[in-house]
């Protein structure tokens, strides 16, 4: 039996200086193609239908492992939203509208034990989360949340999210203390 699911490596995106709340203006109908926001917005583009990494694959699932870059773990109200976008062409045939759909809204936490601390791509203090939960009222994803499975060497939390046919996918991050945040991601 052959495995026909694409076996893609992880990619990494990072949003600089994320805000303490989600940037609501980055998840509304727009005629602007979804993209990464400017520093401080907490928004990053994971991929669009033209990205070479997914072009021609029509992925249906997103595997995502979020992280935070900070010397401490004192942040509160930490979260990540995954937004899917589809295009609508106006009847006149000249303007595309990009319509957002929240695919997942996740609350992120650290373990009560030793929080992993890595230097990745020469960036120190990259910390994966050990707790991940779904915000009530949002689409469900498959979550792995080791929480306090071990006092040290805690496995990273992750989510497997249904892309629901999205043509563009962005992530929004929020946290107190304006750290950098991001995610390792791959499609299936």
Beta strands, then each sheet from edge to edge (+ up, - down):
strand 1: 11-15
strand 2: 43-48
strand 3: 61-69
strand 4: 79-89
strand 5: 96-109
strand 6: 118-120
strand 7: 123-128
strand 8: 131-134
strand 9: 142-144
strand 10: 158-162
strand 11: 168-174
strand 12: 180-187
sheet 1: 1+ 12- 3+ 7- 6+
sheet 2: 1+ 12- 3+ 10- 9+
sheet 3: 2+ 11- 4+ 5- 8+
end
